[in-house]
Amino acid sequence: MMHNSSTKHALVQRKPPPEQSATATPPAKARCRFCGAPLIHTFVDLGMSPLCESYLSPEQLNQMEPFYPLHVWVCDQCFLVQLESYVSAEHIFAEYAYFSSYSDSWLKHSSDYVDMITKRLGLGRQSLAVELASNDGYLLQYFVNKGIPALGVEPAANVAKVAVEKGVPTLVKFFGCQTAREIAADGKRADLMIGNNVLAQVPDLNDFVGGITIVLKPGGVATLEFPHLMRLMEENQYDTIYHEHFSYFSLMSVEEIFAAHGLVLFDVDEIPTHGGSIRIYLRHAEDSSKPVSPAVVNLRNRELGAGLNRMETYAAFAKQVIESKRALLELLIRLRREGKRVAGYGAPGKGNTLLNYCGIRTDFLEFTVDRNSYKQGRFLPGTHIPIHPVEHIRQRRPDYILILPWNLRDEIVAQLAYARDWGARFIVPIPTARVLD
């Protein structure tokens, strides 16, 4: 339950914005979380939305639900795309509903990464791998299995408990300079630091990146993965925007952030996770043994070619988003008018942004299903669509299934192959709604 002050804040609604404008009147004192410049340019305004991981119990359905602006800004100095932090990270992440191990493809991605990086860096029993936002031990378990010492740092106690049960040592804390100093004072310096899909969730970027500098050994390497802003824009992935994601990164913006803390981005991999991500490799500026790779230069040039150093490029994104919303609603309206029954698959954070922005409730989507038992029996925030176990699909036999975690489309279509027995078809909402052949 939220305090009255937070609830009051949530109910102060702005007038709806015009269709979209490149500039808007920012709230007082809105400043870039990296460079401190005033934020005056809108990237996209997705209206009001609840926290995307705040799934509701049946008892909460008739209670007041806090909604916050999902208004995204772009800094005209460093081109960091960002949301204001309306709610503290402690409120969001102290207990969290996302468990990484519920996705088979994500586990394989993690296992493959551990094999690759162990070989590349020559890690062994004398090494230390530290993961920030280590979740339920989904990745570090593979280091433990190889006999490589590992330490997780994870703020959500309910999730960290699962990691510890897997034999993954886990510190239940938020990571920043203070936690970093405690780890270093305990004699632990990392040969490898890992941050997968955490950088976007950090409200104080400079504190977090400063902490990496403290824990990383002089010759160590840090790798971080995050959705790539260029792909988000090219493929209209507006549903990956939600309150828990404070920032959205290009290679150029992230290179500048780490350079300010004495870390050099020396290599980059483009990877398919989360609809198109990049994995960056970092070293201390003093470590001359790792030259900057051609891949970094190549991607930087592609971003420049895509106009990510020009404000007008960012201003154009909002128009694409509106068209994507209209296409999805037109499809669902047509199907429902034809008497077709539509269900959802998955209850991911991105699905909640999509459903709330598009105004899709049980009149369009009767229910959704999810493999995560923590979410089953609860309701999606804002839209109050019920979440059932996956078997509910077989029992209810919908005509169409809307895949909300569309980045896992192939995995989900394979899992639900049996739905074709009664002629069910799959819908993917991004970049533009379409029915899969």
ABEGO torsion letter per residue (X at the ends): XBBAAAAAAAABBBBBBBABBABBBBBBGBBBAAAGBBBABBABBAEBBBBAABBBBAAAAABBBBBBBBBBBBBAAAGBBBBBBABBAAAAAABBABBAAABAAAAAAAAAAAAAAAAAAGBBAABBBBBBGAEAGAAAAAAAAAGBBBBBBBABAAAAAAAAAAGBBBBBBBBBAAAAAAAAAAGBBBABBBBBGAAAABABAAAAAAAAAAABBAABBBBBBBBBAAAAAAAGBAAABBAABABBBBAAAAAAAAAAAGBBBABBBBBABGGGBBBBBBBBAABAABBBBAAAAAAAAAAAAAGAABAAAAAAAAAAAAAAAAAAAAAAAAAAAAGBBBBBBEBBAAAAAAAAAAGBBAAABABBBBABAAABGBBBBGAGBBBBBAAAAAAAGBABBBBABAAAAAAAAAAAAAAAAAGBBBBBAOABBBBBX
